[in-house]
């Protein structure tokens, strides 16, 4: 059942749909409610390093998704790209001392299959 309510309202009511697509009202809510990151560490990493070392290697093919309609959801391909990039950044900046290959694989695959 589709809802006309924005995602942030559905989330507040613990009523998110199985597949979620971003809406403009939720984006506006996110902008207005952006958290403050006091004492946050500034990480300087060249974007080309992340693309070359991690995204080209760990981003899954579209056919790996359990359902093709998942690719464009908020937990779809763009989400996977952000997760893999962040995993690479955290390892490059030595914030996480874990196996970078394992971390990037988990980041890449964590939302590909349909939860039952």
N, CA, C and O atoms as a Tinker XYZ file with bonds, in Angstrom:
   464  protein
     1  N      0.833000   -1.178000    0.000000    73     2
     2  CA     0.000000    0.000000    0.000000    64     1     3
     3  C      0.880000    1.243000    0.000000    63     2     4     5
     4  O      1.707000    1.427000    0.892000    81     3
     5  N      0.698000    2.089000   -0.997000    73     3     6
     6  CA     1.461000    3.320000   -1.124000    64     5     7
     7  C      0.906000    4.380000   -0.178000    63     6     8     9
     8  O     -0.300000    4.437000    0.061000    81     7
     9  N      1.780000    5.209000    0.351000    73     7    10
    10  CA     1.368000    6.289000    1.226000    64     9    11
    11  C      1.763000    7.614000    0.603000    63    10    12    13
    12  O      2.801000    7.724000   -0.050000    81    11
    13  N      0.923000    8.620000    0.814000    73    11    14
    14  CA     1.246000    9.964000    0.340000    64    13    15
    15  C      2.056000   10.739000    1.373000    63    14    16    17
    16  O      2.466000   11.871000    1.120000    81    15
    17  N      2.285000   10.137000    2.524000    73    15    18
    18  CA     3.057000   10.795000    3.571000    64    17    19
    19  C      4.539000   10.742000    3.247000    63    18    20    21
    20  O      5.009000    9.757000    2.679000    81    19
    21  N      5.295000   11.796000    3.603000    73    19    22
    22  CA     6.746000   11.762000    3.373000    64    21    23
    23  C      7.417000   10.721000    4.282000    63    22    24    25
    24  O      6.882000   10.344000    5.325000    81    23
    25  N      8.587000   10.277000    3.859000    73    23    26
    26  CA     9.305000    9.234000    4.602000    64    25    27
    27  C      9.585000    9.613000    6.052000    63    26    28    29
    28  O      9.503000    8.765000    6.942000    81    27
    29  N      9.917000   10.886000    6.297000    73    27    30
    30  CA    10.253000   11.248000    7.675000    64    29    31
    31  C      9.051000   11.086000    8.610000    63    30    32    33
    32  O      9.226000   10.738000    9.778000    81    31
    33  N      7.844000   11.331000    8.117000    73    31    34
    34  CA     6.636000   11.109000    8.928000    64    33    35
    35  C      6.421000    9.609000    9.132000    63    34    36    37
    36  O      6.132000    9.162000   10.242000    81    35
    37  N      6.562000    8.846000    8.064000    73    35    38
    38  CA     6.407000    7.393000    8.180000    64    37    39
    39  C      7.433000    6.816000    9.151000    63    38    40    41
    40  O      7.115000    5.914000    9.926000    81    39
    41  N      8.667000    7.333000    9.111000    73    39    42
    42  CA     9.716000    6.856000   10.026000    64    41    43
    43  C      9.371000    7.207000   11.472000    63    42    44    45
    44  O      9.544000    6.384000   12.371000    81    43
    45  N      8.884000    8.423000   11.693000    73    43    46
    46  CA     8.508000    8.826000   13.051000    64    45    47
    47  C      7.387000    7.946000   13.602000    63    46    48    49
    48  O      7.308000    7.708000   14.807000    81    47
    49  N      6.533000    7.474000   12.719000    73    47    50
    50  CA     5.409000    6.615000   13.125000    64    49    51
    51  C      5.762000    5.127000   13.062000    63    50    52    53
    52  O      4.898000    4.267000   13.236000    81    51
    53  N      7.048000    4.835000   12.810000    73    51    54
    54  CA     7.514000    3.452000   12.688000    64    53    55
    55  C      6.678000    2.674000   11.661000    63    54    56    57
    56  O      6.239000    1.550000   11.904000    81    55
    57  N      6.479000    3.316000   10.513000    73    55    58
    58  CA     5.609000    2.740000    9.492000    64    57    59
    59  C      6.226000    2.855000    8.096000    63    58    60    61
    60  O      5.513000    3.107000    7.124000    81    59
    61  N      7.544000    2.673000    7.991000    73    59    62
    62  CA     8.210000    2.781000    6.694000    64    61    63
    63  C      7.808000    1.630000    5.778000    63    62    64    65
    64  O      7.653000    0.498000    6.237000    81    63
    65  N      7.640000    1.908000    4.489000    73    63    66
    66  CA     7.349000    0.834000    3.544000    64    65    67
    67  C      8.589000   -0.026000    3.309000    63    66    68    69
    68  O      9.709000    0.381000    3.616000    81    67
    69  N      8.374000   -1.194000    2.774000    73    67    70
    70  CA     9.483000   -2.109000    2.515000    64    69    71
    71  C     10.510000   -1.487000    1.565000    63    70    72    73
    72  O     11.715000   -1.589000    1.795000    81    71
    73  N     10.029000   -0.842000    0.499000    73    71    74
    74  CA    10.913000   -0.182000   -0.449000    64    73    75
    75  C     10.663000    1.313000   -0.347000    63    74    76    77
    76  O      9.520000    1.768000   -0.404000    81    75
    77  N     11.735000    2.069000   -0.196000    73    75    78
    78  CA    11.598000    3.501000    0.069000    64    77    79
    79  C     12.229000    4.321000   -1.045000    63    78    80    81
    80  O     13.337000    4.035000   -1.499000    81    79
    81  N     11.509000    5.337000   -1.474000    73    79    82
    82  CA    11.995000    6.272000   -2.472000    64    81    83
    83  C     12.010000    7.657000   -1.826000    63    82    84    85
    84  O     11.047000    8.046000   -1.166000    81    83
    85  N     13.083000    8.387000   -2.013000    73    83    86
    86  CA    13.228000    9.693000   -1.386000    64    85    87
    87  C     12.203000   10.670000   -1.954000    63    86    88    89
    88  O     11.867000   10.625000   -3.137000    81    87
    89  N     11.716000   11.549000   -1.089000    73    87    90
    90  CA    10.766000   12.576000   -1.498000    64    89    91
    91  C     11.295000   13.948000   -1.073000    63    90    92    93
    92  O     12.144000   14.045000   -0.187000    81    91
    93  N     10.794000   14.995000   -1.705000    73    91    94
    94  CA    11.309000   16.345000   -1.460000    64    93    95
    95  C     11.026000   16.834000   -0.045000    63    94    96    97
    96  O     11.846000   17.555000    0.523000    81    95
    97  N      9.890000   16.464000    0.541000    73    95    98
    98  CA     9.593000   16.905000    1.909000    64    97    99
    99  C     10.564000   16.282000    2.917000    63    98   100   101
   100  O     10.966000   16.934000    3.880000    81    99
   101  N     10.930000   15.038000    2.697000    73    99   102
   102  CA    11.893000   14.392000    3.586000    64   101   103
   103  C     13.275000   15.026000    3.428000    63   102   104   105
   104  O     13.982000   15.220000    4.417000    81   103
   105  N     13.662000   15.346000    2.203000    73   103   106
   106  CA    14.950000   16.027000    1.986000    64   105   107
   107  C     14.975000   17.375000    2.701000    63   106   108   109
   108  O     15.985000   17.736000    3.305000    81   107
   109  N     13.896000   18.105000    2.639000    73   107   110
   110  CA    13.817000   19.393000    3.351000    64   109   111
   111  C     13.909000   19.182000    4.859000    63   110   112   113
   112  O     14.567000   19.955000    5.555000    81   111
   113  N     13.254000   18.144000    5.366000    73   111   114
   114  CA    13.306000   17.833000    6.799000    64   113   115
   115  C     14.740000   17.501000    7.219000    63   114   116   117
   116  O     15.201000   17.936000    8.274000    81   115
   117  N     15.433000   16.734000    6.392000    73   115   118
   118  CA    16.821000   16.375000    6.682000    64   117   119
   119  C     17.685000   17.628000    6.743000    63   118   120   121
   120  O     18.501000   17.768000    7.654000    81   119
   121  N     17.520000   18.535000    5.797000    73   119   122
   122  CA    18.296000   19.779000    5.797000    64   121   123
   123  C     18.040000   20.596000    7.063000    63   122   124   125
   124  O     18.976000   21.136000    7.652000    81   123
   125  N     16.790000   20.687000    7.478000    73   123   126
   126  CA    16.427000   21.477000    8.660000    64   125   127
   127  C     16.873000   20.817000    9.960000    63   126   128   129
   128  O     17.052000   21.501000   10.968000    81   127
   129  N     17.052000   19.512000    9.950000    73   127   130
   130  CA    17.377000   18.766000   11.160000    64   129   131
   131  C     18.772000   18.154000   11.115000    63   130   132   133
   132  O     19.038000   17.136000   11.755000    81   131
   133  N     19.642000   18.776000   10.363000    73   131   134
   134  CA    21.018000   18.288000   10.227000    64   133   135
   135  C     21.708000   18.308000   11.591000    63   134   136   137
   136  O     21.710000   19.336000   12.268000    81   135
   137  N     22.285000   17.198000   11.991000    73   135   138
   138  CA    22.940000   17.165000   13.311000    64   137   139
   139  C     24.243000   17.969000   13.310000    63   138   140   141
   140  O     24.894000   18.137000   12.278000    81   139
   141  N     24.595000   18.451000   14.480000    73   139   142
   142  CA    25.884000   19.118000   14.645000    64   141   143
   143  C     26.913000   18.060000   15.024000    63   142   144   145
   144  O     26.667000   17.220000   15.890000    81   143
   145  N     28.044000   18.110000   14.379000    73   143   146
   146  CA    29.110000   17.166000   14.680000    64   145   147
   147  C     30.225000   17.923000   15.387000    63   146   148   149
   148  O     31.195000   18.353000   14.762000    81   147
   149  N     30.074000   18.080000   16.690000    73   147   150
   150  CA    31.072000   18.801000   17.480000    64   149   151
   151  C     32.320000   17.935000   17.620000    63   150   152   153
   152  O     32.227000   16.725000   17.823000    81   151
   153  N     33.463000   18.554000   17.512000    73   151   154
   154  CA    34.751000   17.874000   17.643000    64   153   155
   155  C     34.945000   16.777000   16.598000    63   154   156   157
   156  O     35.665000   15.808000   16.836000    81   155
   157  N     34.310000   16.932000   15.455000    73   155   158
   158  CA    34.450000   15.932000   14.399000    64   157   159
   159  C     35.832000   16.029000   13.761000    63   158   160   161
   160  O     36.385000   17.118000   13.610000    81   159
   161  N     36.369000   14.897000   13.396000    73   159   162
   162  CA    37.677000   14.856000   12.743000    64   161   163
   163  C     37.508000   15.158000   11.257000    63   162   164   165
   164  O     36.627000   14.595000   10.607000    81   163
   165  N     38.334000   16.029000   10.724000    73   163   166
   166  CA    38.308000   16.340000    9.302000    64   165   167
   167  C     39.221000   15.344000    8.596000    63   166   168   169
   168  O     40.389000   15.185000    8.952000    81   167
   169  N     38.671000   14.689000    7.604000    73   167   170
   170  CA    39.411000   13.676000    6.856000    64   169   171
   171  C     39.704000   14.231000    5.472000    63   170   172   173
   172  O     38.794000   14.672000    4.770000    81   171
   173  N     40.959000   14.211000    5.082000    73   171   174
   174  CA    41.343000   14.685000    3.756000    64   173   175
   175  C     41.783000   13.496000    2.913000    63   174   176   177
   176  O     42.875000   12.955000    3.086000    81   175
   177  N     40.920000   13.115000    2.014000    73   175   178
   178  CA    41.189000   12.001000    1.110000    64   177   179
   179  C     40.864000   12.474000   -0.304000    63   178   180   181
   180  O     39.841000   13.125000   -0.513000    81   179
   181  N     41.697000   12.165000   -1.253000    73   179   182
   182  CA    41.418000   12.526000   -2.639000    64   181   183
   183  C     40.301000   11.614000   -3.163000    63   182   184   185
   184  O     40.404000   10.391000   -3.068000    81   183
   185  N     39.232000   12.209000   -3.716000    73   183   186
   186  CA    38.135000   11.390000   -4.239000    64   185   187
   187  C     38.579000   10.373000   -5.273000    63   186   188   189
   188  O     38.008000    9.287000   -5.359000    81   187
   189  N     39.591000   10.712000   -6.058000    73   187   190
   190  CA    40.044000    9.773000   -7.091000    64   189   191
   191  C     40.581000    8.482000   -6.479000    63   190   192   193
   192  O     40.475000    7.417000   -7.087000    81   191
   193  N     41.155000    8.570000   -5.284000    73   191   194
   194  CA    41.647000    7.367000   -4.601000    64   193   195
   195  C     40.486000    6.436000   -4.289000    63   194   196   197
   196  O     40.573000    5.227000   -4.502000    81   195
   197  N     39.409000    7.002000   -3.788000    73   195   198
   198  CA    38.247000    6.200000   -3.422000    64   197   199
   199  C     37.631000    5.562000   -4.660000    63   198   200   201
   200  O     37.269000    4.386000   -4.635000    81   199
   201  N     37.510000    6.322000   -5.735000    73   199   202
   202  CA    36.935000    5.777000   -6.967000    64   201   203
   203  C     37.804000    4.658000   -7.509000    63   202   204   205
   204  O     37.303000    3.577000   -7.820000    81   203
   205  N     39.087000    4.905000   -7.625000    73   203   206
   206  CA    39.986000    3.913000   -8.218000    64   205   207
   207  C     40.145000    2.664000   -7.352000    63   206   208   209
   208  O     40.095000    1.544000   -7.859000    81   207
   209  N     40.337000    2.858000   -6.043000    73   207   210
   210  CA    40.657000    1.723000   -5.181000    64   209   211
   211  C     39.440000    0.948000   -4.702000    63   210   212   213
   212  O     39.530000   -0.257000   -4.468000    81   211
   213  N     38.305000    1.617000   -4.554000    73   211   214
   214  CA    37.176000    0.955000   -3.905000    64   213   215
   215  C     35.931000    0.851000   -4.771000    63   214   216   217
   216  O     35.380000   -0.239000   -4.923000    81   215
   217  N     35.483000    1.946000   -5.333000    73   215   218
   218  CA    34.225000    1.881000   -6.076000    64   217   219
   219  C     34.328000    0.990000   -7.303000    63   218   220   221
   220  O     33.427000    0.191000   -7.557000    81   219
   221  N     35.395000    1.107000   -8.062000    73   219   222
   222  CA    35.535000    0.269000   -9.258000    64   221   223
   223  C     35.640000   -1.211000   -8.904000    63   222   224   225
   224  O     35.261000   -2.071000   -9.699000    81   223
   225  N     36.145000   -1.503000   -7.733000    73   223   226
   226  CA    36.374000   -2.897000   -7.354000    64   225   227
   227  C     35.183000   -3.541000   -6.654000    63   226   228   229
   228  O     34.923000   -4.728000   -6.850000    81   227
   229  N     34.457000   -2.778000   -5.841000    73   227   230
   230  CA    33.465000   -3.388000   -4.954000    64   229   231
   231  C     32.009000   -3.110000   -5.287000    63   230   232   233
   232  O     31.129000   -3.692000   -4.654000    81   231
   233  N     31.720000   -2.253000   -6.245000    73   231   234
   234  CA    30.314000   -1.969000   -6.537000    64   233   235
   235  C     29.713000   -3.140000   -7.310000    63   234   236   237
   236  O     30.256000   -3.556000   -8.334000    81   235
   237  N     28.600000   -3.668000   -6.823000    73   235   238
   238  CA    27.987000   -4.839000   -7.461000    64   237   239
   239  C     27.295000   -4.486000   -8.769000    63   238   240   241
   240  O     26.930000   -3.335000   -9.010000    81   239
   241  N     27.128000   -5.486000   -9.593000    73   239   242
   242  CA    26.384000   -5.326000  -10.841000    64   241   243
   243  C     24.893000   -5.253000  -10.519000    63   242   244   245
   244  O     24.441000   -5.771000   -9.498000    81   243
   245  N     24.147000   -4.610000  -11.394000    73   243   246
   246  CA    22.705000   -4.467000  -11.178000    64   245   247
   247  C     22.005000   -5.801000  -10.967000    63   246   248   249
   248  O     21.080000   -5.899000  -10.161000    81   247
   249  N     22.439000   -6.822000  -11.686000    73   247   250
   250  CA    21.759000   -8.120000  -11.589000    64   249   251
   251  C     21.979000   -8.816000  -10.243000    63   250   252   253
   252  O     21.336000   -9.826000   -9.959000    81   251
   253  N     22.871000   -8.290000   -9.424000    73   251   254
   254  CA    23.071000   -8.858000   -8.096000    64   253   255
   255  C     21.939000   -8.503000   -7.149000    63   254   256   257
   256  O     21.740000   -9.183000   -6.143000    81   255
   257  N     21.193000   -7.447000   -7.454000    73   255   258
   258  CA    20.057000   -7.079000   -6.610000    64   257   259
   259  C     18.956000   -8.123000   -6.769000    63   258   260   261
   260  O     18.693000   -8.591000   -7.877000    81   259
   261  N     18.320000   -8.482000   -5.670000    73   259   262
   262  CA    17.275000   -9.500000   -5.688000    64   261   263
   263  C     16.102000   -9.072000   -6.567000    63   262   264   265
   264  O     15.407000   -9.910000   -7.142000    81   263
   265  N     15.894000   -7.776000   -6.663000    73   263   266
   266  CA    14.765000   -7.255000   -7.408000    64   265   267
   267  C     15.248000   -5.986000   -8.110000    63   266   268   269
   268  O     15.782000   -5.086000   -7.461000    81   267
   269  N     15.069000   -5.909000   -9.408000    73   267   270
   270  CA    15.539000   -4.758000  -10.172000    64   269   271
   271  C     14.968000   -3.440000   -9.700000    63   270   272   273
   272  O     15.608000   -2.399000   -9.850000    81   271
   273  N     13.768000   -3.464000   -9.128000    73   271   274
   274  CA    13.174000   -2.210000   -8.649000    64   273   275
   275  C     13.891000   -1.678000   -7.413000    63   274   276   277
   276  O     13.702000   -0.518000   -7.046000    81   275
   277  N     14.711000   -2.505000   -6.762000    73   275   278
   278  CA    15.457000   -2.058000   -5.583000    64   277   279
   279  C     16.598000   -1.109000   -5.934000    63   278   280   281
   280  O     17.033000   -0.324000   -5.091000    81   279
   281  N     17.076000   -1.173000   -7.152000    73   279   282
   282  CA    18.259000   -0.415000   -7.551000    64   281   283
   283  C     18.067000    1.089000   -7.356000    63   282   284   285
   284  O     19.019000    1.785000   -7.004000    81   283
   285  N     16.875000    1.594000   -7.573000    73   283   286
   286  CA    16.655000    3.038000   -7.481000    64   285   287
   287  C     16.047000    3.479000   -6.145000    63   286   288   289
   288  O     15.699000    4.649000   -5.987000    81   287
   289  N     15.916000    2.567000   -5.190000    73   287   290
   290  CA    15.390000    2.954000   -3.885000    64   289   291
   291  C     16.489000    3.613000   -3.061000    63   290   292   293
   292  O     17.645000    3.664000   -3.482000    81   291
   293  N     16.120000    4.121000   -1.875000    73   291   294
   294  CA    17.146000    4.780000   -1.056000    64   293   295
   295  C     18.157000    3.778000   -0.500000    63   294   296   297
   296  O     19.201000    4.179000    0.014000    81   295
   297  N     17.864000    2.495000   -0.593000    73   295   298
   298  CA    18.836000    1.476000   -0.221000    64   297   299
   299  C     19.332000    0.732000   -1.464000    63   298   300   301
   300  O     19.702000   -0.440000   -1.396000    81   299
   301  N     19.332000    1.426000   -2.580000    73   299   302
   302  CA    19.752000    0.852000   -3.847000    64   301   303
   303  C     21.208000    1.146000   -4.172000    63   302   304   305
   304  O     22.054000    1.243000   -3.283000    81   303
   305  N     21.481000    1.285000   -5.457000    73   303   306
   306  CA    22.854000    1.402000   -5.935000    64   305   307
   307  C     23.578000    2.636000   -5.391000    63   306   308   309
   308  O     24.744000    2.540000   -5.008000    81   307
   309  N     22.913000    3.784000   -5.350000    73   307   310
   310  CA    23.586000    4.989000   -4.832000    64   309   311
   311  C     23.951000    4.823000   -3.362000    63   310   312   313
   312  O     24.993000    5.304000   -2.918000    81   311
   313  N     23.096000    4.145000   -2.615000    73   311   314
   314  CA    23.383000    3.857000   -1.207000    64   313   315
   315  C     24.620000    2.961000   -1.094000    63   314   316   317
   316  O     25.490000    3.193000   -0.255000    81   315
   317  N     24.685000    1.951000   -1.937000    73   315   318
   318  CA    25.845000    1.054000   -1.953000    64   317   319
   319  C     27.113000    1.845000   -2.267000    63   318   320   321
   320  O     28.145000    1.642000   -1.628000    81   319
   321  N     27.041000    2.742000   -3.246000    73   319   322
   322  CA    28.202000    3.570000   -3.595000    64   321   323
   323  C     28.679000    4.381000   -2.395000    63   322   324   325
   324  O     29.876000    4.446000   -2.116000    81   323
   325  N     27.738000    4.997000   -1.693000    73   323   326
   326  CA    28.114000    5.799000   -0.521000    64   325   327
   327  C     28.729000    4.929000    0.567000    63   326   328   329
   328  O     29.710000    5.328000    1.194000    81   327
   329  N     28.168000    3.752000    0.798000    73   327   330
   330  CA    28.684000    2.865000    1.849000    64   329   331
   331  C     30.092000    2.375000    1.537000    63   330   332   333
   332  O     30.955000    2.360000    2.415000    81   331
   333  N     30.326000    1.976000    0.294000    73   331   334
   334  CA    31.661000    1.511000   -0.099000    64   333   335
   335  C     32.662000    2.664000   -0.012000    63   334   336   337
   336  O     33.778000    2.487000    0.476000    81   335
   337  N     32.260000    3.839000   -0.485000    73   335   338
   338  CA    33.161000    4.996000   -0.418000    64   337   339
   339  C     33.504000    5.319000    1.032000    63   338   340   341
   340  O     34.668000    5.561000    1.351000    81   339
   341  N     32.513000    5.324000    1.904000    73   339   342
   342  CA    32.764000    5.618000    3.309000    64   341   343
   343  C     33.665000    4.556000    3.945000    63   342   344   345
   344  O     34.555000    4.886000    4.729000    81   343
   345  N     33.442000    3.309000    3.617000    73   343   346
   346  CA    34.301000    2.238000    4.143000    64   345   347
   347  C     35.751000    2.478000    3.720000    63   346   348   349
   348  O     36.664000    2.372000    4.539000    81   347
   349  N     35.961000    2.801000    2.448000    73   347   350
   350  CA    37.305000    3.089000    1.971000    64   349   351
   351  C     37.917000    4.298000    2.650000    63   350   352   353
   352  O     39.092000    4.283000    3.016000    81   351
   353  N     37.120000    5.350000    2.822000    73   351   354
   354  CA    37.608000    6.567000    3.481000    64   353   355
   355  C     38.021000    6.266000    4.922000    63   354   356   357
   356  O     39.086000    6.697000    5.363000    81   355
   357  N     37.190000    5.535000    5.652000    73   355   358
   358  CA    37.500000    5.219000    7.047000    64   357   359
   359  C     38.771000    4.397000    7.179000    63   358   360   361
   360  O     39.540000    4.583000    8.122000    81   359
   361  N     38.990000    3.500000    6.246000    73   359   362
   362  CA    40.220000    2.698000    6.285000    64   361   363
   363  C     41.429000    3.528000    5.863000    63   362   364   365
   364  O     42.484000    3.450000    6.492000    81   363
   365  N     41.282000    4.327000    4.795000    73   363   366
   366  CA    42.386000    5.172000    4.338000    64   365   367
   367  C     42.820000    6.149000    5.427000    63   366   368   369
   368  O     44.012000    6.417000    5.579000    81   367
   369  N     41.869000    6.679000    6.181000    73   367   370
   370  CA    42.167000    7.654000    7.225000    64   369   371
   371  C     42.597000    6.978000    8.524000    63   370   372   373
   372  O     42.845000    7.653000    9.524000    81   371
   373  N     42.685000    5.661000    8.513000    73   371   374
   374  CA    43.109000    4.879000    9.682000    64   373   375
   375  C     42.163000    5.061000   10.882000    63   374   376   377
   376  O     42.575000    4.934000   12.035000    81   375
   377  N     40.890000    5.361000   10.588000    73   375   378
   378  CA    39.886000    5.475000   11.646000    64   377   379
   379  C     39.394000    4.085000   12.031000    63   378   380   381
   380  O     39.071000    3.827000   13.190000    81   379
   381  N     39.341000    3.200000   11.049000    73   379   382
   382  CA    39.024000    1.796000   11.320000    64   381   383
   383  C     40.245000    0.957000   10.988000    63   382   384   385
   384  O     40.818000    1.079000    9.905000    81   383
   385  N     40.633000    0.124000   11.904000    73   383   386
   386  CA    41.772000   -0.759000   11.639000    64   385   387
   387  C     41.221000   -2.169000   11.471000    63   386   388   389
   388  O     41.320000   -3.018000   12.357000    81   387
   389  N     40.649000   -2.375000   10.320000    73   387   390
   390  CA    40.071000   -3.669000    9.992000    64   389   391
   391  C     40.529000   -4.040000    8.587000    63   390   392   393
   392  O     41.186000   -3.244000    7.916000    81   391
   393  N     40.198000   -5.197000    8.159000    73   391   394
   394  CA    40.531000   -5.633000    6.812000    64   393   395
   395  C     39.688000   -4.825000    5.826000    63   394   396   397
   396  O     38.467000   -4.979000    5.788000    81   395
   397  N     40.321000   -3.972000    5.035000    73   395   398
   398  CA    39.598000   -3.080000    4.130000    64   397   399
   399  C     38.797000   -3.869000    3.101000    63   398   400   401
   400  O     37.707000   -3.443000    2.719000    81   399
   401  N     39.310000   -5.005000    2.646000    73   399   402
   402  CA    38.574000   -5.817000    1.679000    64   401   403
   403  C     37.285000   -6.353000    2.293000    63   402   404   405
   404  O     36.228000   -6.310000    1.663000    81   403
   405  N     37.372000   -6.848000    3.500000    73   403   406
   406  CA    36.190000   -7.372000    4.183000    64   405   407
   407  C     35.162000   -6.265000    4.411000    63   406   408   409
   408  O     33.973000   -6.467000    4.166000    81   407
   409  N     35.606000   -5.110000    4.875000    73   407   410
   410  CA    34.704000   -3.996000    5.144000    64   409   411
   411  C     34.004000   -3.522000    3.866000    63   410   412   413
   412  O     32.800000   -3.267000    3.873000    81   411
   413  N     34.751000   -3.407000    2.787000    73   411   414
   414  CA    34.157000   -2.953000    1.529000    64   413   415
   415  C     33.189000   -3.990000    0.952000    63   414   416   417
   416  O     32.175000   -3.623000    0.357000    81   415
   417  N     33.490000   -5.269000    1.121000    73   415   418
   418  CA    32.573000   -6.315000    0.658000    64   417   419
   419  C     31.257000   -6.253000    1.426000    63   418   420   421
   420  O     30.182000   -6.329000    0.832000    81   419
   421  N     31.342000   -6.118000    2.726000    73   419   422
   422  CA    30.128000   -6.026000    3.543000    64   421   423
   423  C     29.340000   -4.772000    3.165000    63   422   424   425
   424  O     28.119000   -4.826000    3.022000    81   423
   425  N     30.031000   -3.649000    3.005000    73   423   426
   426  CA    29.372000   -2.405000    2.618000    64   425   427
   427  C     28.680000   -2.553000    1.262000    63   426   428   429
   428  O     27.598000   -2.007000    1.045000    81   427
   429  N     29.300000   -3.278000    0.375000    73   427   430
   430  CA    28.775000   -3.458000   -0.968000    64   429   431
   431  C     27.549000   -4.360000   -1.012000    63   430   432   433
   432  O     26.632000   -4.116000   -1.797000    81   431
   433  N     27.519000   -5.383000   -0.193000    73   431   434
   434  CA    26.487000   -6.420000   -0.301000    64   433   435
   435  C     25.346000   -6.320000    0.705000    63   434   436   437
   436  O     24.360000   -7.046000    0.580000    81   435
   437  N     25.453000   -5.455000    1.682000    73   435   438
   438  CA    24.530000   -5.516000    2.817000    64   437   439
   439  C     23.061000   -5.271000    2.486000    63   438   440   441
   440  O     22.205000   -5.692000    3.265000    81   439
   441  N     22.722000   -4.620000    1.390000    73   439   442
   442  CA    21.316000   -4.373000    1.060000    64   441   443
   443  C     20.880000   -4.996000   -0.267000    63   442   444   445
   444  O     19.858000   -4.590000   -0.819000    81   443
   445  N     21.610000   -5.945000   -0.779000    73   443   446
   446  CA    21.290000   -6.475000   -2.101000    64   445   447
   447  C     20.131000   -7.453000   -2.128000    63   446   448   449
   448  O     19.408000   -7.516000   -3.123000    81   447
   449  N     19.940000   -8.195000   -1.096000    73   447   450
   450  CA    18.889000   -9.198000   -1.141000    64   449   451
   451  C     17.671000   -8.714000   -0.395000    63   450   452   453
   452  O     17.737000   -7.850000    0.480000    81   451
   453  N     16.575000   -9.297000   -0.769000    73   451   454
   454  CA    15.299000   -8.913000   -0.181000    64   453   455
   455  C     15.133000   -9.594000    1.165000    63   454   456   457
   456  O     15.289000  -10.810000    1.269000    81   455
   457  N     14.821000   -8.828000    2.187000    73   455   458
   458  CA    14.573000   -9.394000    3.508000    64   457   459
   459  C     13.184000  -10.018000    3.523000    63   458   460   461
   460  O     12.226000   -9.434000    3.017000    81   459
   461  N     13.086000  -11.180000    4.094000    73   459   462
   462  CA    11.777000  -11.883000    4.125000    64   461   463
   463  C     11.240000  -11.930000    5.518000    63   462   464
   464  O     10.160000  -12.475000    5.745000    81   463
